[in-house]
Amino acid sequence: AAGMFLRLLSDVRWRAARPPWGGWTRSRRSSSSAAEPHPASLPAQAQVVICGGGITGTSVAYHLSKLGWKDIVLLEQGRLAAGTTRFCAGIVSAARPVSIELKMADYSNKLYEQLEQETGVKTGYLKTGSISLAQTQDRLISLKRIASSLNVTGIPCEIITPKQVAQLHPLINIHDLVGAMYVPGDALVSSADVSLALATAASRNGVQIHERTSVSHVLVQKGCVTGVETDRGQISCQYFVNCAGQWAYELGLAGEEHVSIPVHACEHFYLLTYPLKEPLASSIPTIVDPDGRIYIRNWQGGILSGGFEKNPKPLFTEGRNQLEIQNLQEDWDHFEPLLSALLRRMPDLEALQIMQLVNCPETFTPDMRCIMGESPAVRGYFVLAGMNSAGISYGGGAGKYLAEWMVNGYPSENVWPLDLKRFGSLQSSRTFLRHRVMEVMPLICDLKVPRWDFQTGRQLRTSPLYDRLDAQGARWMEKHGFERVKYFVPPGKDLLDLDQSKTFYKPDWFDIVGSEVKCCKEAVCVIDMSSFTKFEISSTGDQALESLQYLFSNDLDVPVGHVVHTGMLNEQGGYENDCSIARLSKRSFFMISPTDQQVHCWSWLKNHLPSDSNLTVEDVTWKYTALNLIGPRAVDVLSELSYAPITPEHFPSLFCKEMSVGYANGIRVMSITHTGEPGFMLYIPIEYALHVYNEVMNMGQKYGIRNAGYYALRSLRIEKFFAFWGQDLDAFTTPMECGREFQVKLEKGMEFLGQEALLEQKQHGVYKRFTMFILEDHDTDMDLWPWWGEPIFRNGRYVGKTTSSAYSYTLERHVCLGFVQHFDEKTGEELVVTTDFINQGEYEIDIAGQRFQAKAKLYPFSSLFTQRRRKEEVELSGYQRE
């Protein structure tokens, strides 16, 4: 069995081919090739130390050396590729639903294809293609959505019939299939050999590789990496990269400053068979059967088949693990459901002799996306870990983006969905991780319809109003660990049916959200938005104003009590944050940011504000409950509760005033709702939250008040063409590209971060424009809904993707927001996007392969035309701009 396993992993070839790394030398006293190697001494210092010699560590070393960094040391506690990489099934597939993961996998595939030629090390690369099977119509829809993204990205892909599946793979049972997705460019590799090839290339470029060297401690001074302690001595360094796989969590804690890396291992099973009587052709496609929870690939004329069971087995919760991963204990009872699924899919295997059941650890993250980026706690400490059983698919691309991040200060793509800073310390609880990965591993195969939610690790962060809202029918979703209301189920509705409503079509909550939207427009609604990130920045002198003027694009030198909407930009002019800032006094400011900005924004401020003892920044997210009072009658409710004039003359738009509401003092009231509708945000000291909420609801009864949730807010903000950070805006989007020039004060009298980039865009134009699309021939009741990520076509040519969408109950149409680009038809070169280019095109939105005509607009609809009308009366072409 051991010999077979070495053969599976190309271990024999791997050992024979591996070069004598700089970290190991032969004894001069013996010329015997069998002489025991002994380690060369470690260097005293290096620019970068990478911990982990698997696919991620070697990829980072390879790409750093390609970008010109040579003073790099890679440390591996055992042998190269002897961890999870050694047991990887070797399937490289670009069929991924998340755009950045798709791009990483596509790059990895192209890299591995030429790696053998570049390095001379055999990688076992074989382009076989893959077939993803669909047993249900909903699964086929999800595959069609992925296929649309693949095709516009330039990756060949097609939806095929069950008969075509049988032609491509004759052993597959097709009787229960409704269709499939075929990606001919997907491939197989030997994962260990790919790591060896990357290490070989890195070594030739000057990277030092030292095996059997364990990192015990990461040295930190003044919040920056200064070196590492190993079992063979100390190395001083500027950068440390944690690529330790399943050990990344423990390694993150092995330092003077703890770095929280939320990963947890589970057992992963696959079996190997002896060759078939008629051995499978080496080029036969890999099969992915998500409804059966299995994958099947050719292996030396037989098959390798594993899967993701519904009841996974977490590993090493207490932190105990092995130096080099060995094949864990077989568990045939646990594997039986996957074996049954395999035999149903390939009945001819009944008589096939099984060689071995392999059980190896795989590392998973709380949201099924890998972790990369710089630690918010320690500068120079980078992480690449948590590959969720897709390490070989992502390894090449992930290593490239992390290397770019280290060398250039930012990667070449928006990697926010993978950024370590999307997590806070709350996700580092071992109990949370153990329970969450037991949900995550089955979810890899589960059908993920739009707006699905995790079920584990819930009710972790809640508003003081949670129980009160829950008792009134609130249905919850989670953002950054915070419970937020989706909508409220009215009394008498079938709650069970609604909770289990999962569809790509019109959802069961459609009418409920519609009634909440109607109330926001005609009366008054309350939305609990306590999850917003909140900071207070103050100083003894003008330090706060001067620092914020540099960090933000709008002018914050406004009269006390004014609220400024502004972007926190990077050097390229892209949005690192999108926020509202109220000037509380001459020397203090109150900053409101999106929920998932809590760690990222804190880190950005910490890294860019001067270290001045007279300047203080405090995270006050937990000090205030936030209530959004939306609707034309909000002014009546608030004026009666405060006995203060709330008319536009006394309380203009974008104004902040500290007021009493009911018996409670010190309520920060802002005339802003984040939706474009009239109303107020109330920031309430947490001890007064329940009292103020009760007062608002009691006083509002005569005005028709009701609770509402984030789904209503989404519909309102999208029909008003409001962009949200994390959905529409990111670090690669500038204010000039999304119609927010008015939030930029280029001539505010002092330089600000990103100013040069914006001046250049103002002079030369932009290469993408944020655009609003109204679907024209779309049947809300019968057609598939747009959700996000749908390709946009102009005059039949692909020009971009949607970033968010919602049904507009006012227009009685679907509204999509997204970016339009302009490419030269002959050369593919990016061209400036003008207003005429947007207005003169004929547009279509591709929803799972079906295209729907859409009207493009660069401005929201004027209030004159946002009256509720019958569909047949709406003439979209007659709308005017505001």
QUIJO-V625688 format. One record per run of one state. SS is the DSSP state (helix for helix, strand for strand, loop for the rest). FROM is the first residue (numbers start at 1). TO is the last residue. Records with the same first field share a line. If there is no record, write none. Layout:
BEGIN
SS = FROM-TO + FROM-TO
END
This chain:
BEGIN
loop = 1-1 + 9-10 + 18-23 + 26-37 + 40-44 + 46-47 + 52-54 + 67-71 + 76-83 + 88-90 + 93-98 + 120-125 + 128-129 + 135-136 + 154-157 + 161-161 + 169-178 + 184-186 + 189-190 + 205-207 + 211-214 + 222-223 + 231-232 + 237-238 + 243-244 + 254-254 + 256-262 + 274-285 + 290-293 + 300-301 + 308-313 + 316-331 + 346-346 + 352-353 + 366-370 + 375-378 + 380-380 + 386-390 + 409-415 + 423-424 + 429-429 + 444-460 + 462-465 + 471-473 + 480-481 + 489-494 + 500-509 + 523-524 + 529-532 + 540-542 + 553-561 + 570-573 + 586-587 + 594-594 + 609-614 + 620-620 + 631-633 + 643-654 + 662-663 + 671-678 + 704-705 + 708-709 + 720-724 + 726-728 + 730-733 + 738-740 + 744-754 + 765-767 + 776-790 + 795-796 + 809-812 + 824-829 + 832-834 + 840-842 + 848-849 + 858-860 + 862-862 + 866-870 + 874-875 + 879-880 + 882-882
helix = 2-8 + 11-17 + 55-66 + 84-87 + 99-119 + 137-153 + 162-168 + 191-204 + 245-253 + 332-345 + 347-351 + 391-408 + 416-418 + 420-422 + 425-428 + 430-443 + 466-470 + 495-499 + 510-522 + 543-551 + 595-608 + 621-623 + 634-642 + 686-703 + 710-719 + 735-737 + 741-743 + 755-764 + 835-839 + 863-865 + 871-873 + 876-878
strand = 24-25 + 38-39 + 45-45 + 48-51 + 72-75 + 91-92 + 126-127 + 130-134 + 158-160 + 179-183 + 187-188 + 208-210 + 215-221 + 224-230 + 233-236 + 239-242 + 255-255 + 263-273 + 286-289 + 294-299 + 302-307 + 314-315 + 354-365 + 371-374 + 379-379 + 381-385 + 419-419 + 461-461 + 474-479 + 482-488 + 525-528 + 533-539 + 552-552 + 562-569 + 574-585 + 588-593 + 615-619 + 624-630 + 655-661 + 664-670 + 679-685 + 706-707 + 725-725 + 729-729 + 734-734 + 768-775 + 791-794 + 797-808 + 813-823 + 830-831 + 843-847 + 850-857 + 861-861 + 881-881
END
